[in-house]
Amino acid sequence: MRPKSKSSYITVRVADDVRAKFHDKAEDLGTNPSEVMRELIDALIEDRVTLQPAVTRKLEKLYVIGS
């Protein structure tokens, strides 16, 4: 079976230090940032990931509380 074509883009803007930390984390995991993003997106779609509220951010609609 051939892998699906990767022809669409998702772009986000983040602070330079956040980008650097994300790239470092991906490298620590032995992969690259694009692969991490693909896996995170797939995991979110497949309900394999749960976001927990951060103390400093107000994005309540993203979080599953009390699971």
LINBELTA-V904667 format. One record per pair of residues at least 24 apart in sequence whose ideal C-beta (glycine too) atoms are under 8 Angstrom apart, sorted by sequence separation. I is the first residue (numbers start at 1). J is the second residue. D is the distance in Angstrom with one decimal. If there is no record, write none. Layout:
# LINBELTA-V904667
i	j	d
I	J	D
I	J	D
This chain:
# LINBELTA-V904667
i	j	d
10	37	7.4
10	41	7.6
6	38	8.0
